[in-house]
Amino acid sequence: MELRVLKYFLAVAREENITRAATLLHLTQPTLSRQLMQLEEELGVQLFHRSRYHIVLTDEGMLLQRRAQELVDLAEKTAREFQKDPELRGEISIGSGDLEGMYVLAELLASFQKLHPQVTYQIYSGNADHTKERIEGGTLDLGLLLEPVDISKYDFIRMPVKEQWGVLVHEDTPLARKEAVTPEDLAGIPLILTQRGLIQQEMERWFGSYAQQLQVNATGNLPYNMALLAGAHIGVYLTLKLHCTYEGLRFIPLYPPLESSTVLAWKKTETFPAIVTALLEHIKKYLMTISGNPK
């Protein structure tokens, strides 16, 4: 498969119309159609369901769309990294969930950009598992990961903040009047949980003897969507405290308190471009300053 043809395929998948895609790519429609048919022949699958005015991806086409986008992104990222320039410039790609640690990281990225205004950032939002997949695939340089997480293959910097766990509950429920909620308070109550297995195990340990009484009505990975479910009375959302509010919902901390750490991680074997190395040195210098460590 040629990278050029994968770009053609992505354009057609995005436009859902060969004529429009051909115009954007400055190709004739027959030329583009021939390239797509050759790609299907090479892969031995049908990539599109075709009609006169509209095309949609098959299941195989959707899989190729994901893989092709990763390959194209990686190729473009590699090309940028080899551009020579005496001034630090380029793009740093970072993955993160919705975390308190991201507030600290955002300030560090802002201070680094003041020093190097030609540096830009690409932020990918996803949980730790999805972020690690993209680090492994080479489309992310760094990832801000919520512990517990397997970081045996990574170097990392631990962020100087703790993530506090609690529940988002509807204001009209009895739990909303509490200052903190215990495992007993949540036993038998419909819950909304993260999809991450390691976090679910951590929750079960916190519930202790009440773990057998867990009633999970929904799971997900996007806090905003899960908060909407809590607002619709589908369940109590077990989540992290963030600097945001949701109409009709109140955050109540857990008791005994449950906290998690976050780490900024990268592959141990990774050889970084100069801008990423400089950013990591900037972050380490800041963290040594606030810890009072003179080294």
N, C-alpha and C positions, 0 to 999 in steps of 0.2 A: 504494500500500500504506500502510495506517495503522499507526503504531507500536503501537497497542492490539491490532490483529489479529496483528501479528508476535509480540507477547507471548503471545497465545492459542496461536499455532502452536508456540512454544517450549515452552509448558507441556505440550501434547499430545505433542510429540516426546520430552520428558523422561519423562512418565508412561507413554507407550505405551498409553494407555487414555483414551478420551474421557470416560467417566463420572467417573473419578478427577480428570482435569484440570478438568472442569466444576465439580466440588465445590470444588476448591482456588481456582478463579477466581470462585466464587459466581455461576455461570451455570447455566441449565438445559442439559441435554444437547442438545436440539434447537437451541437458540440457538447453542451452540458448533459443532455440526455444520454449521449453515448458514453460519457465518462461515468455516469451513474450506473448504467447497465454493465459496463466493464467491471466496476467495483463489486456489483452484485455477483457477477460471474466469478470473480476472483475469490470472494468469500463463500460462494455457494449457497447464498440465502437471498430472500426477497427483503429489501429494506423499506419499501414503500407500498402502501395501498394507493393506487392511482385512479383518479377520475378525470373528467375533462377539465375541470377548473380547480381542483383541490387535491392535494396528496397528504397522507398522514403516515407516520412511521409505524412499521410493524414492531412486534416485540424485539426482534433482532435489530431493527433499526434504532430503537430506543437504547439498546445496549451499546451499539456502535456510537451513537451520539455522545454518551457519557465517556466512552474510551477515547473517541476522537478529540473531544474537547480537552481532555487531560493531556493528550499527546501534543496538541497544538499549543496549549498553554505552556507546557514544559519546553517545547522548542523555542517559543518566543522568549521565555524567561532565560534560557541558556544563551540566546543571541545577545540579550541585553547585558548579561554578566560579562561577556567578552568585549564589550565596547570599552575602549581605552579613553580615559579622560583624567586629567590631573585633579579635577574637583570631584568630590564624592557626589555621585548622582546615580539614579536608578530606582528600582522598585523593590521593596521588601514585603514579602507576603507572610502574613501571620494569621493563624487560626485561633479562635477562642470561643468559649461559651459565654453566656451572660453571667459575669462574675464580678465580685468586688475587686479582684485583682486587676481587671481590665481598666478600672479607673486609675490605678497607679501606673499601669503600662501606658495608658493614653497620655498621661502627663510626661512620661519619659520620652515617648515618641514625639510629643510637641517640642520638648526642649532640645531633642536631637535634631529635629527639622530646622529649628532656629539656627543651629550651628551649620547645618548642611541643607540649605533651602531647595536644592535640586533633588533631594530624596523624597520619594512618594511611598505610600503604603497601600497595599491591597489586603483587606480584612475579610477573612472567611468566618462565618458564624456556624458553629456546629459543636456537638459535644466532644468529649475527649477521644472517644473511639473514632469518630469521623475525622477529627483533626489529625490523629496519628496516621490514619490511612493516607491522608494527603501529604503528610511529611514523608512517609515511606515512598510515596509515588513521586516525590520531588516537586510537587506543585506548591508546597508551603515551605518556607525557610524555618519558621519557628511556630511553636504552638503553646498557648496558655492552657494548661491542663488541670482539671480538678481532681484532686486525690480523693480516694485511692485510685491509682492508675499504675499500670506496669510501665516503668520507665527504665528497665534494665538495659535497653539498647540506646539510651539517650544520655546526653549531658544536660544539665539543667541548672537553673537559678530559682531558688525558692522565693516567692514574693512575700513582702513584709506585711501581709494582711491575712486575716482569718475570715473564712466564709461561714456565716452563721445560718444554721438551719432552723426552719420554722414552718408554719402552715399559713396559707392564704385561705381565709374563711369568709363566708358571706356575712355581712353586718347583721343580718336578721337571725343568725343562729346563736344558740347559747354559748358556743365556743368563743364567739367574738367578744364576749364580756370578760374573758379570762386574761390574766397577765402573762400566763405561760400554759402550755399544754403538755400533759404527761402521756406515756404509753397507755395508761388506763383510760385517759380521756378519749383516745383515738381508737380503742379496741372496738371492733364491730361497726365503725363508722365508714361509709364509702370514701375511698381515698383516690387521689390522682398522683401517680408516681412517675419519676424519670424512667426511661427505657434502659438505662445503663445497668447491666447486671451487677457490677461491683458496688455501685451506689445502693442498689436494692438490698444487697447483702449487708451493707453498713446499716441501713435502716432496720433490717431484721434484728441485728445485734442490739440496736438501741431499744427496740420494742421488747427485747428479752422474752419473758414468759408469755407476753401478750402477742407474740409474732404469729401464733396459730390463729388468732382472731382477726388478722388483717383481711379487709374486704377491699380489693382493688377494682375500681370501676373503669379506670382509664389509665393509659401510659402515653408518654410522648417525649419529645426532645426540644420543643420550642416553648419557653416559659409564657410568652404572650398567649399562645393558643390554649395552653393548659389553664391559664388564669381565666380565660373566657369560659372554659368548662366549669371551673369553680363558681364563676358568677352565675352560671345557669343551674346551679345546685346539683351538678352531676357528682360532685365529691369535694372533699377537702384536699387542697393541693399542697403536698409536702415539697417545699422548695427552699431556695436560698434567699436571704434578705438582699434586696437590691435598692439602689437609689431611684426607685420609681413607685408609683402608686397606681392602683386599679380601682376604678369607680365601683363602689359597693362592696369592696373587699378590704379586709384588715389582716395585716401580718401579725402572727402571734409566735413568739420564740418557743422552742422546745425546752422541756425541763425533764431530766437533767439536760443541761446545754449540750448541743452537738455542733462541733465546728470541723471544718475541713480546710486544708491548705491548697494553694495553687502553685504550680511550677511552670516556668518558661523553659520549654525543652526543645532540643534539636538533636539530630542524629550524631552519634559519636564519631562516625567515620566521615562526616560531611566536610568538604572543603568549600568554604564560603567565599563569595565575592567580598571585596573590601568593605562595601557599605554595611553588610551584615556583621562582619567582624567588628567594625567600628561601633555599631549600635550595641553589641553585647558588651564591649569595653565601657561604653557610656553608662549602661545599666549597672554593671558591676561597680563602677566608680561611685555612682549615686548610692547604691546599697551599702557600700563600705562607709560612706560619709554618714548616713543616718544611723548606722550601727555603732559608730564611734570607733571603728576598727582602723587604726592608722596605716595598716598594711595595704 
